[in-house]
Amino acid sequence: MSPKRLTAIWLILPSLVFMTLLFLWPLLTGLAAAFTGADGPTTVHVRRMLEDAYFWEATRNTALLIVVLIPLQFALAVTMALLLRQNPRFAGLYFYVWVIPLAVSDLAAGLIWLSVFTDRGYLNSVLDSLGVAPYAWLSYENPATMFLAILLAELWRSTSLVFVIVVAGMQGIPRDYEEAAEVLGAGYLHRLRYVILPQLRPSLQVALILRTILALETFAVAQALTARSFPLLVGETYQWYYFLQNPNVATAIALVVLLLSLTAAFGYLRLMRGAAR
């Protein structure tokens, strides 16, 4: 082995050991908790998870949230980034206003939107002033409006993360390409489709993976708004661990979230790689 390669191995070894301990050890511990009982290896915790009606409802709700939320976030983030790319007046102010939600914690965002949608919240106060009867937006009898409340709260809270990534990606796109396409007669939509978006693919890929994983982990916002009336997967780990006092089933659900996250990440990577060819 050459001295340079040996030096490189020694330089990367501390990081490799650290990352192994940071990720591999908790994973092994989780697998042991989910598949080990008092008498040794068992699948009783997984079966109990699968037999729980809340688990399937939480899985459906989480999938629905991701399917609706992610496209909306990307559409808004790319639109805002394209507006900033035109260098409007006070562009810096717009940028800082749009990224304010990044400084707000998940729970705080949930409490902010709770003040809007609760029975005596701002929204019902406005409706009452207009002569419209108040509505129980967060009642378990109205799952559609519960979903809408969580969707709007997550849209407000986390779109700014995608926005920042997209803006950073656009900084690396030379304007010469777009100007050349314009000279050749390409309209704005054609320039967007064939010049800007292809060069944004790496940034969009990173944002897509990150946001999907974080959407799978949505918890505090939903907990503040609806508690268990609109269950989500990570919320179920909380319920099983703290209220039902069963860390084994909680760990099994957490492993499901991990598996879905890894599947989504590898799926996006293969999809983006195939689209780039």
Secondary structure, DSSP 8 states (H G I E B T S, - for coil): --HHHHHHHHHHHHHHHHHIIIIIHHHHHHHHHHHEETTEE--HHHHHHHH-HHHHHHHHHHHHHHHHHHHHHHHHHHHHHHHHHT--TTHHHHHHHHTGGGGS-HHHHHHHHHHHHSTTSHHHHHHHHTT-----TT-TT-HHHHHHHHHHHHHHHHHHHHHHHHHHHHHTS-HHHHHHHHHTT--HHHHIIIIIHHHHHHHHHHHHHHHHHHHHT--HHHHHHHTTSS--HHHHHHIIIIIS--HHHHHHHHHHHHHHHHHHHHHHHHHHHHHH-
